[in-house]
C-alpha cells in the first residue's frame, strides 16, 4: 500500500505531465488552480485522470473547496 506522501508525489507527477509544468515547481501545499493556471474544466480533466490512475471514485461532495494537492492527496488516500 502506498503512503500518503507517495500518493501526493504521484499526483504532482501526473499534474506536471498533464499541464507541462516542471515537476520541481510543484509542492503539496500549492493551490493547483493558481500554480497550474487552470480553470474548473481543466481541473475536472485532472481529477478524471487521477481517478483512473488510482482506480478510485471521488464523489463531488468530497472535493468541494479542495484546491491544494495535499488535501486532494488525502481524499484519494482515504479511498485506497
C-alpha positions as a printed Julia matrix, in Angstrom:
80×3 Matrix{Float64}:
   0.0    0.0     0.0
   1.31   3.44   -0.87
   1.83   6.12    1.75
   0.11   9.48    1.64
   3.42  11.07    0.61
   3.73   8.64   -2.31
   0.15   9.42   -3.35
   0.84  13.16   -3.3
   4.09  12.66   -5.25
   2.19  10.71   -7.91
  -0.47  13.45   -8.1
   2.24  16.08   -8.56
   3.94  13.98  -11.24
   0.68  13.5   -13.15
  -0.3   17.17  -12.86
   3.14  18.29  -14.05
   2.97  15.96  -17.04
  -0.61  16.86  -17.98
  -0.11  20.62  -17.82
   3.54  20.67  -18.93
   4.85  22.3   -15.78
   8.27  21.39  -14.36
   7.69  18.92  -11.51
  10.22  20.78   -9.36
   7.92  23.83   -9.35
   5.06  21.94   -7.69
   4.65  21.22   -3.98
   1.94  19.61   -1.85
   0.63  22.88   -0.43
   0.23  24.62   -3.8
  -3.19  25.73   -4.94
  -3.45  23.77   -8.18
  -5.73  26.31   -9.86
  -3.19  29.1    -9.32
   0.02  27.1    -9.72
  -1.07  25.32  -12.89
  -3.06  28.28  -14.23
  -6.09  26.07  -14.89
  -9.85  26.57  -14.86
 -12.55  24.3   -13.46
 -12.87  22.26  -16.67
  -9.13  21.57  -16.71
  -9.28  20.64  -13.01
 -12.06  18.19  -13.83
  -9.84  16.67  -16.51
  -7.05  16.27  -13.94
  -9.44  14.69  -11.43
 -10.66  12.21  -14.03
  -7.08  11.26  -14.81
  -6.31  10.84  -11.1
  -9.4    8.67  -10.57
  -8.27   6.42  -13.4
  -4.66   6.32  -12.23
  -5.54   5.42   -8.63
  -8.62   3.39   -9.57
 -10.87   5.32   -7.18
 -14.07   7.32   -7.45
 -14.11  10.74   -5.82
 -17.62  11.99   -5.06
 -18.2   15.66   -5.8
 -19.1   16.43   -2.19
 -15.64  15.28   -1.06
 -13.97  17.69   -3.46
 -15.96  20.81   -2.57
 -13.48  23.56   -1.78
 -10.41  21.38   -2.4
  -7.78  23.35   -4.3
  -4.43  22.15   -2.97
  -2.54  18.99   -3.84
  -2.13  17.88   -0.23
  -5.86  17.82    0.52
  -6.53  16.15   -2.81
  -3.95  13.52   -1.88
  -5.62  12.98    1.49
  -9.01  12.43   -0.16
  -7.55   9.96   -2.65
  -5.56   8.18    0.04
  -8.74   7.68    2.08
 -10.25   5.79   -0.88
  -7.31   3.46   -1.5
